[in-house]
């Protein structure tokens, strides 16, 4: 049974440069990419803050996908901005400028219907805010979160409190090693699972993703692409596909989680083919199904005679 999905995170304006092009003041932010990807699977309720410089037309791509923007709060000041650039390997962004703007003082207050959300995703934001959101939801069926090196370095204890209350953590490989203090990824995932989340999904960029859980390990490769223009938001798009599928199917089973990892990888592969939300905005559902089948072919093989 399909359940609505709540995401709390950032909506931002990004300026991005890669060897293959650039985007100036384009729509970005963790909750933005997540919501766009998840909207192909279920109804999405976005909670974030923007400034007075954010126009109604800026949210058009999200609105056209049916994302509920009632929780998008406009606050006096400027919208969160990020500027970065990538080299040819496209694996790591070099941050050139960050302006938190209204996001620096944002404290989300969930409307009553959103407090009853069954599926909740805490995007890459201050872990103290993530905990405040958890204090407001009543009986979530499944909660997942993301984080980054900035919070691991600066607010580790607050992050540990959040992790003790979530079911899954979605994190990249470098951050997983940093959080666990363990260079071996398998041991790092085990250490993180002991912190609280029963499922840890490690995003590895061009090398795919690995899920660690009580049921074992599941790995998928990255989708082979001829053209990658901008990796910004790939991890958030992955999370949107992952959580969107779980909310749609309601199947918190081994097979359900494996399908979620593959669909997360599908949405990430689509997102990186253009800047901002442009590729996701023109995505068709048959493309998602086709890439899902491609993943089946990529990982399918016969037993040895």
Secondary structure, 3 states (H helix, E strand, C coil): CCCCEEEECCCEEEEEEECCEEEEEEEECHHHHHHHHHCCCCCEEEEEEECCCCCHHHHHHHHHCCCEEEEEEECCCCCCEEEEEECCCCCCEEEEEEECHHHHHCCCCCCHHHHCCCEEEECCCCHHHHHHHHHHCCCCCEEEEECCHHHHHHCHHHHHHHHCCCCEEEEEHHHHHHHHCCCCHHHHHHHHHHCCCCEEEEECHHHCEEEEECCEEEEECCCCCCCCCCCCCHHHHHHHHHHHHHHHHCCCCHHHHHHHHHHHHHHHHHHCCCCCCHHHHCCCHHHHHHHHHHHHHHHCCCCCC
